Amino acid sequence: MLIRQNLKESANFALARYPRVYSRILQLRKNPNLEKILFLNLLNNTDTVVEVGANRGYYTLLFSHIVGAKGQVHAFEPVPPTFNRLSQVFAQNQIFKNTNLNNLAVGDTNGTITLYMPDDDDGQSSMAVHNQGSWKEQKNIVPYECEIVTLDRYAESHLTQKIDFIKCDIEGAELLFLKGAAKTISKDCPIVYLEVCHDWTKDFGYSPPEIIQFLRPLGYSCFYLLDRQLRLLENPELELSVTHLLESANLLCIPNRANRKITI
């Protein structure tokens, strides 16, 4: 089993060095991973990537392989047990020394906060206690005291290159992250990829269309939604409203200066 896993990781690394080829191979599968295909099409070697909510590092490792020795990945995972698993993944599989693993939450403030995990489902850890998904099924909610930082504060002391791509999946707190990253996003104009879900965002007092309204003044007007396919949003605020966005999906935000059409 270990040999098979090592061979798989070696193959993933080798293919990630040729992202366009890897993307075409994935598209031949019966049920391709559309997120993975999208990232392979978007990222280039030498890019700087910020991943907020890295979890156990599935995509973190992919990003590290794609951007290569001249790129950078800054990954954030605040929950200590999950961060330990993330660190173990990199200790065993990292090829390039291009990744900074941070045991931090990222939001709109600097200091400490309490994060909550429904039992042992580390993929659902959140700054708020929800009542959907595995939260609904679990009675044991585990709190964790974590350090939190804004991306703007982190960038001042840790980022030496402009950010090219941001991935943020933090169970409803995405708008809080954006508010703490506004200065950096306005300056660097990275491609931004966020999870959007009404069930999560309502527990933070906002709805997904407010993400669009926040990003427009920062230089974004082109938005795609990835669920079962990637599609350009003609009327983003309407199409992200509660009557149209019925399930969790992912929002791809393209800066005006990029001037590119996205396909997968």
C-alpha positions in Angstrom: 0.0 0.0 0.0 2.8 2.4 0.9 4.7 1.6 -2.3 1.5 2.3 -4.3 1.0 5.6 -2.6 4.6 6.6 -3.2 4.3 5.7 -6.8 1.1 7.8 -7.1 2.7 10.8 -5.5 5.8 10.5 -7.8 3.5 10.4 -10.8 1.5 13.4 -9.6 4.7 15.3 -9.1 6.0 14.4 -12.5 2.8 15.3 -14.2 2.4 18.6 -12.3 5.6 19.8 -13.9 3.7 19.7 -17.2 0.3 21.1 -16.1 -1.3 21.4 -19.5 -0.5 17.8 -20.3 -1.7 16.7 -16.8 -4.9 18.6 -17.3 -5.7 16.8 -20.6 -5.0 13.4 -19.0 -7.5 14.3 -16.1 -10.1 15.3 -18.6 -10.1 11.8 -20.1 -11.4 10.3 -16.8 -15.0 9.4 -16.4 -15.5 11.8 -13.4 -12.6 14.3 -13.7 -11.7 16.6 -10.8 -12.7 19.9 -12.2 -11.0 21.9 -9.5 -7.7 20.2 -10.2 -8.0 20.8 -13.9 -8.8 24.4 -13.3 -5.7 25.0 -11.1 -3.5 23.2 -13.7 -4.8 25.6 -16.4 -4.5 28.7 -14.2 -1.1 28.4 -12.5 2.4 28.7 -13.9 5.8 28.0 -12.6 7.3 31.0 -10.7 3.7 31.9 -9.4 3.1 32.9 -5.8 0.1 31.1 -4.3 -1.8 31.8 -1.0 -4.0 29.0 0.3 -6.3 29.8 3.2 -7.8 26.6 4.7 -5.2 24.2 3.5 -6.6 21.3 5.6 -4.4 18.2 5.0 -2.6 19.6 2.0 -4.1 17.9 -1.0 -4.0 21.0 -3.1 -1.1 22.6 -1.2 1.2 19.9 -2.5 -0.2 20.3 -6.1 0.4 24.0 -5.9 4.0 23.4 -4.7 4.7 21.0 -7.6 3.2 23.4 -10.2 5.0 26.6 -9.2 8.3 24.9 -8.8 11.6 26.0 -7.4 11.1 29.7 -8.4 7.5 29.9 -7.1 6.1 30.3 -3.6 3.2 28.8 -1.7 2.0 30.3 1.6 -0.5 27.8 3.2 -2.6 28.5 6.3 -4.2 25.8 8.5 -5.2 27.0 12.0 -6.4 23.8 13.7 -3.4 22.1 15.5 -4.2 18.4 14.8 -5.0 19.2 11.1 -1.8 21.3 10.8 0.2 18.4 12.2 -1.2 16.2 9.4 -0.4 18.8 6.8 3.2 19.1 8.1 3.5 15.3 7.9 2.3 15.3 4.3 5.0 17.8 3.3 7.7 16.1 5.3 7.0 12.9 3.3 6.2 14.3 -0.1 7.7 17.8 -0.6 10.1 18.1 -3.6 10.7 21.9 -3.7 11.5 24.0 -0.7 9.0 26.6 -1.8 6.2 26.3 0.8 5.6 28.1 4.0 3.2 26.2 6.3 1.5 28.5 8.8 -0.5 27.3 11.8 -2.7 30.4 11.6 -6.2 31.4 10.8 -6.6 34.3 8.3 -9.4 36.8 8.7 -10.2 40.4 9.3 -8.4 40.8 12.6 -5.1 40.0 14.4 -5.0 38.2 17.7 -6.6 34.9 18.8 -9.9 33.3 18.1 -11.8 30.1 18.8 -12.4 27.7 16.0 -14.8 24.8 16.2 -14.7 21.4 14.7 -17.7 19.0 14.5 -16.2 15.9 16.2 -13.2 14.8 14.0 -14.4 16.3 10.6 -11.5 18.6 10.1 -12.8 19.6 6.7 -15.6 21.5 8.4 -13.7 23.5 11.0 -15.0 27.0 11.2 -15.0 30.3 13.1 -18.7 29.8 13.6 -20.9 26.9 14.9 -23.0 25.8 11.9 -26.1 23.5 11.8 -25.7 22.0 8.4 -23.6 19.1 6.9 -21.7 17.1 9.4 -22.4 19.8 12.1 -26.0 18.5 12.0 -24.9 15.0 12.6 -22.3 15.5 15.3 -23.1 16.3 18.9 -19.4 16.7 20.0 -18.2 20.2 18.9 -14.5 20.6 19.7 -13.1 24.2 20.3 -9.6 25.2 19.5 -7.9 28.4 20.4 -6.0 29.7 17.4 -3.9 32.6 16.3 -5.4 34.7 13.6 -3.8 37.3 11.2 -5.0 39.4 8.3 -3.4 38.7 5.0 -2.4 42.4 4.8 -0.4 42.0 8.0 1.2 38.7 6.9 2.1 40.1 3.5 4.1 43.0 5.1 6.6 40.7 6.7 6.5 37.4 4.7 5.7 38.1 1.0 8.5 39.2 -1.2 6.7 38.7 -4.5 3.2 39.8 -5.6 0.5 37.2 -5.2 -0.7 35.6 -8.4 -3.4 33.2 -7.0 -5.5 32.9 -3.8 -7.5 29.9 -2.8 -9.8 30.4 0.2 -12.1 27.7 1.7 -12.9 28.6 5.3 -16.5 27.5 5.8 -18.4 30.8 5.4 -15.7 33.3 6.6 -14.5 34.1 3.1 -15.8 37.7 3.2 -13.9 38.2 6.5 -10.8 37.0 4.9 -11.3 39.4 2.0 -11.7 42.4 4.3 -8.4 41.6 6.0 -6.7 41.2 2.6 -8.2 44.3 0.7 -4.9 46.2 0.6 -2.9 43.3 -0.8 -5.6 42.2 -3.2 -6.0 45.8 -4.6 -2.2 46.1 -5.0 -1.5 42.6 -6.5 -4.8 41.8 -8.3 -4.4 38.0 -8.0 -6.9 35.5 -9.3 -9.1 34.7 -6.3 -10.9 31.4 -5.8 -13.5 31.1 -3.0 -16.0 28.7 -1.7 -19.5 30.1 -1.6 -22.4 28.6 0.4 -25.5 30.3 1.8 -25.7 27.8 4.7 -22.2 28.9 5.8 -22.2 32.6 5.1 -25.5 33.3 6.8 -23.9 32.3 10.1 -21.4 35.2 9.6 -24.2 37.7 8.8 -23.8 38.1 5.0 -24.7 36.4 1.8 -22.5 35.4 -1.3 -23.6 38.4 -3.5 -21.8 40.6 -0.9 -18.5 39.0 -2.0 -19.1 40.4 -5.5 -20.0 43.8 -4.2 -16.8 43.9 -2.1 -14.5 42.8 -4.9 -15.8 45.1 -7.7 -14.1 48.3 -6.3 -10.8 46.3 -5.9 -10.6 45.7 -9.7 -12.8 42.6 -10.4 -15.7 42.4 -12.8 -15.4 38.9 -14.3 -16.7 36.0 -12.2 -17.1 32.3 -12.9 -18.9 29.6 -10.9 -17.6 26.1 -10.7 -20.0 23.4 -9.5 -20.7 20.7 -12.0 -19.1 22.8 -14.7 -17.3 26.1 -15.1 -19.6 28.9 -16.3 -19.3 32.7 -16.7 -21.8 34.6 -14.5 -23.7 37.1 -16.6 -25.3 38.7 -13.5 -23.2 37.6 -10.6 -25.2 39.2 -7.8 -28.4 37.6 -9.0 -26.9 34.2 -9.8 -25.3 34.0 -6.3 -28.6 34.8 -4.6 -30.3 32.3 -2.3 -32.9 31.4 -5.0 -30.3 30.6 -7.6 -27.3 29.2 -5.6 -28.8 26.2 -4.0 -25.7 24.3 -3.0 -22.1 24.9 -2.2 -20.0 26.0 -5.2 -16.7 27.8 -5.9 -16.4 31.3 -7.2 -13.5 32.2 -9.5 -12.8 36.0 -9.6 -10.7 37.3 -12.4 -9.1 40.8 -12.1 -9.8 43.3 -14.8 -6.1 43.6 -15.7 -5.9 39.9 -16.5 -8.1 40.3 -19.5 -8.4 36.6 -20.1 -11.1 34.0 -20.8 -11.1 30.9 -18.6 -11.9 27.5 -19.9 -11.3 23.9 -18.7 
